[in-house]
Amino acid sequence: MTSKYVLPALGISHKLEVGAKRLVDGVTDPALSSGVFYASGANKLKGPLVDQADIFPDLANPSFQDHANEAIHRFIA
C-alpha cells in the first residue's frame, strides 16, 4: 500500500506504470546496451535510467558478471 500510493504521491518513487515501462524499455530500447545494469541515478529512487557502473564500477567487471551468471544458473537448475 505504501509503495503503491504513498511514495509516488510524495514524489520519492515511480508509479507502477512507470516502473513497468522502464522494464520494457530495458528489454526493447536499442539505445540501451545488453549486459548493463540501468537504474535511477546515485541516491535517487526515481529519474532517468543511468548506467550503474558509473556509480558502482564492479557492475562492469566481466568476471563478476560471469560469476553472477553462473550462480543464478546453479540456483535455477
BELURUR-V791925 format. One record per helix or strand of 2 or more residues. SS is the DSSP state (2 for helix, 1 for strand). FROM is the first residue (numbers start at 1). LEN is the number of residues. If there is no record, write none. Layout:
ss:SS from:FROM len:LEN
ss:SS from:FROM len:LEN
This chain:
ss:2 from:2 len:9
ss:2 from:16 len:13
ss:1 from:38 len:2
ss:1 from:50 len:2
ss:2 from:52 len:3
ss:2 from:57 len:4
ss:2 from:62 len:15
